[in-house]
Amino acid sequence: MEKNLCSLDLNTLKTLYEAEAAALEDALIAGARWEDTRDQRQAVTDLAIAIHQMRTGAHPAANELRRG
């Protein structure tokens, strides 16, 4: 998923996240190997980060509590 996610609105991001997460879950339940779902897992991660950034204005890794 190489599009500029930050240009999308929050509702669109949430809809895409739910669809990608459901597709990933379905693939894993159907027996897909973890390694074979790398692109789907990355899409879910990218969408989760974009949603977090839109809500908070910062990347999740920028959180001071996560830095130890």
N, C-alpha and C positions, 0 to 999 in steps of 0.2 A: 504494500500500500504506500506508494510513493507520491501521494498528492499532499498539498499543503493543508494539513488538518486544521491549523489555526485559523484558516479563512472560513471555516464552517461554523455555523451557529451551534449552541449547546445541544439543542434538541436533535439536530442532525447527527452530531457526534454520539449522543446517547443511543440513537436508533442504530447507527452503524456498529457501535460497540456491542449492543445486544445481539445483533445479527451475527457478527463475527464470533462472539463468545458461544452462541448456540451452535454455530457450524463447527467450531472447534470441539465442543463437547460431544456433538453427534459423531464426529470423525473418531474421537477417542473411544467412545462407547462401541462404535462399529468395529473397533479393533485396529485402527490406524496406529502405526508405530510412532512413539514420541518424536523421534528424529524426523519423521515424514511430515510432521505438523509444524515445523519450524516457521514457515511463512505465516501460517494462521496465528501461531502464538505471538509472533512479532507484530502482526496487525492488531491483535487484542491489546498488547502492551502499548503500542503507539497511540491507540485510541484512548486508553486509560490515562496516559500521560497528557494528551491534548485536553481531555476533560478536566483533569486536575489543574492544568495551567489556566484554563479558561475560568475556573472557579476561584483560584487563589492568586493568579498572576505570576506563579513561580513553578519551576520544574520540581517534581517531588523530591529529587535528589538534593535540592538546594535547602531542604528542611534542616535546620540546625540540630534537631533531635536525632536525625539519621546519621549525622557525622560522628557520633560517638562522644 
